[in-house]
Amino acid sequence: MVTFWQVAADLPNGQRVSDGHGHRYGTLVLDAWVAIAEPPDGTAELSDRIRRYLEESADRERELK
């Protein structure tokens, strides 16, 4: 029960911190997946394109709030 209430209290504020802290991982997730999964057709250019998309999506989300 205690864990449930701790998580319930934490989640609404989890997106209010800067990237890399709390529940906001920003583009760090991309780097982690590339390091773990090592996609066979992955290139630096593809990673950059995905990173830009993630950053633009985060910017759009912030504008909506």
Residue, then its C-alpha position, 0 to 999 in steps of 0.5 A: m500500500v505504501t509503494f502505491w501511494q508513493v508512486a501515485a504522488d510521484l507520477p504527476n510531478g515526474q515530468r516537471v523536472s529537466d531532461g535526464h532527471g526524474h522520469r524525463y529521459g529525453t534523448l538518453v533513451l535513444d542512446a541506451w537502445v542503440a548501445i543495447a540493441e545495436p541495430p544492424d542498419g543503425t547509423a549516426e545519421l539515423s540516430d541524429r534524425i531520431r534525436r531531432y524528432l524526439e526533441e521536436s516532439a518534446d518541444r511540441e508537448r511543452e507548447l501544449k501545456 
